[in-house]
């Protein structure tokens, strides 16, 4: 008996939603994922220097400039005169 049955997983998700709420679950998932990542790095001996060097290398590459667009000239039109409503008696 474990979590190999999809019904068990669905039941567990419903319980988690009731206990923590829908807003809190993504935050819990992110923190759990980062904790597992840090644990894996500490076990394998990988350092964050490899990740940081990859990030700095990506940041140092020049980003292509967006194509320049000519400014669009709007026609100069005078403002419309206010319309006066006349009441008929």
N, C-alpha and C positions, 0 to 999 in steps of 0.2 A: 504494500500500500504506500503510495507516494504521490508525487505530482505528475505522474505519467498519464493520468486521465484528464482530458480537457474539462470535464465537469468539476474536478477538484480545483483546477486553476481558476475557473470562472467563479467558483464559490469563494476562493481566497481573494480575488479582485473585488468582489462585492463587499466582503468584510473590510478590506482596506479602505474602500471608498466610504463606507459608513463610519469608520473610526477616524480617518484622517481628513477626508473631504477631497473634492476634486482639485481644489487649488493647491493643496499641499503635496499631492503625489508627484508631480514633475520635479519639485524641489528635492524631495526625498530620493527620487531616482538619480538626479544629478549628483547629489552628495554620495550616494552609494557607489555610483560609477567612478567618481574621482577617488574614493577610498580604495576601491578594488584596483584601480590603476596604480596608485601609490604603493599598495601592497605588492603588486606584481613587480614594480620597479625595484623595490627594496629586496625582493627575493632574487631577482635575476642580476642585480648589481648594475643595472642601467642607470645612468645619471641623467639629470635634466639638462646637462650641458649639450647633449646631442640634439635635444628638442629645441633648445634655445639657439644653437648655431644654425639649425635649419630655418627657424623663424627669422633670424637676422639676415640670412642669405636671401630669403624671399622678400624681405622688406628692402634690401639694398638694390634689388633689380629695379631698373627704371620702369615706371608704369607708363603705358602709352597714353598720350594726351588725347582727349576727345576731339573730334573734328570741329574746327571752328565754323560757326554759322554766322552768316551775315545778319545784322539786325533788321528786323522787319519794321518798315516805316508805316505808321498808321496815318490815314488821311486826316487832315485838319478840318474838322467841321465845327461850326459854331454851335453852342448849346441851343437846344430847342427852347422856344419862347413858352412861358407858362400858359396853359389853356385856362381861360376863364369860363366858368359855367354861368349862364344866365337863366334865371328862373322866369318862367312865363306865368303871368297872373290870369 
